């Protein structure tokens, strides 16, 4: 029980006996408010922090064009995986292209299956061609999306912005998709 303020209780009880009930509630409310504001600020701060874009969404150098063509020739056009940018470099007819690893059916990550010599989605079994990444079987509505590729002084640079991909609605390889010719 909190006692009223008088001189005899100050000497006997100390500071706690001098605090009135209303003051105690005020101190508790202010402490809880200060704690809530601090927690909210600490949670909000990481969202306001500007981060450098790396990986998906950035322009990623994939290597020298001559080295990539040499790898294709040595491995019978086996796709080259780039885990940072989430794409495969593929040796399309007359071009070097970058296929996004996201399945067009439900968004699963599509791996390269060396034994089947094709891309095989593990979720629902969509199959994609190794040269063009177009659908050759399964429920996927179209081929894998292609990232924009540029040749900068003999180096291949892939723009991995998923909002700016080449979608092939007709599920066919189109020579107009050639951005970096292999010649």
N, C-alpha and C positions, 0 to 999 in steps of 0.2 A: 504494500500500500504506500502511495506517495503522500507524504505529510506536508502540511502547509509550511511555508517559510517562516522560521523564527530563529532567534539567535542561539537557542539551546540545541536545535537539531543540526546547525551548521558545525558546531564544534564536535558533536558526537558522530554524525554520519558522513561528513565530507562533501564532495562535489555532487554526488548522485542525489543526496537528500535535498540539495538546493535547487535542482532542476524540477520545474513544474511539468505537469502532464502535457499541457499544450506545447510547451517548448520541446519536450521529448518527441512528440509526434512530428513537429516541424523539422527537427534535426533528422529524424528517420526518413521523412519524405524528401528532404533536400539531398540526403545521402543516396537514396534510391534513384532519384532523378539524375544526379551527377553520374552515378554508375551506369545508368541506362544510356545517357548521352555519350559517355566514353565508349561503351560497347558498340553503339551504333556507328560512331565515328571510326572505330577500329575496323568494323566490318565494311564500311563504305569506302575507305581509303584505297584498298586494292583495285576497286572498280574505276577509280579516277586516275590511277597511275597509267601512264602511257608506256606500252611495251613495244619493243622492236619485233616486227613481224618476221618470223622464221618458219620454214617449212611450208605447209599448205597456205597459199595466199600470197606468197612472195615469188619473186623471179629467181629461179634456182639455176646455177650453171650445171649442166649435165656432163660436160667434158668436151674434148676436142672432137670435131666432126670426123677427122681421119681416124682417130682412135676408136670411136664408136663404130665406124664402118668396118674396121679391122676386127673388132669383137664380133660383129654380126657375121662376117665372113668365116671366122674361125669356129663359131658355134652353130653354123647353119641357121642363121637368123633367129636365134633364141632371144626373146625379149630381155632387156636389161632393167633390173629393178632399181628404183630410186626410193628408198624408204623415207627419206626426209621430205620429199615432195609428194609422196603417195602416188607415184605414176610408174609406168613401164615405158621405156623407149622401145618402139617397135620399128621394124624395117618394112614399111608399107611399100606398095608398088611405086617405085620411083621417088620415094621420100623417106625421111626420118620423122616419125610422129611420136607424140607422147600420149599414152592412153591412161586416163584416170582409173584408179583401182577400185572405184566404187561401182557396184553392180547397179544396172539401171532398173532392176526389178524391185528390190527392197533395200538397197544400199549396203549390202554386205561387202566386205573386202574380198576382192577376187584375186586368188593367187595363180601363178603360172604353174601348170602341171606338166613337168618335163616328160613323164612317162606317156601321157596322152598327147603330147605335143600341141596343147591348146590351153587356153584359160578355162578354168572350171570353178564356178561359184559353189562353195560348200553348202550354202543355205538351201537353195532350191534346185540346184543342178543346171543352171544356165551354162552353156558352152559358147566360147568366143574364139574366133579365128586368130591364129598367132601373128599373121601379117597385117590384118586390117582391124582387128578387134570388133568385128561385126558378129552378131548372134548367129550361131549355126545350130543351136538347139536349146530347148528349155523355155521357161516362162518369161524371160526378159523381153521387153517390148522393142528394144533397139540395141545397137552396139554400144560398147563402152564410149563414154564421152572423151573427146580429145582436147588436151590443153594446147594453147597457142605456143608455137615453137619459133624461135628466131635464131639466125646465124649471125653472131657478132664476131667478126674477124676470125672465123674458123672455129669458134667455140659455140656450142649449142646452149641456148638459154631457154628455159621453160617457164612460162607464166602460169603458176599453179593457182590462180584465182578461180575457185569453183563457181563463181557467178558469171564467169566469162569463158565458158567452154563451148566447143563445137558439138552440138547435138545432131546426130544423124537419124532423123525420124524415119527415113526410108530404108534404113538398115543396109546400106550399100556404101562401098568405098567410092568416093567422088574425087576425081583428080583436082578439083577446086580446093580440096582440103590440104593440098601440098603447100606447106609454108617453107620447108627446107628440103630442096631436092637432094637426092643422094649422089648426084653426079658432080 
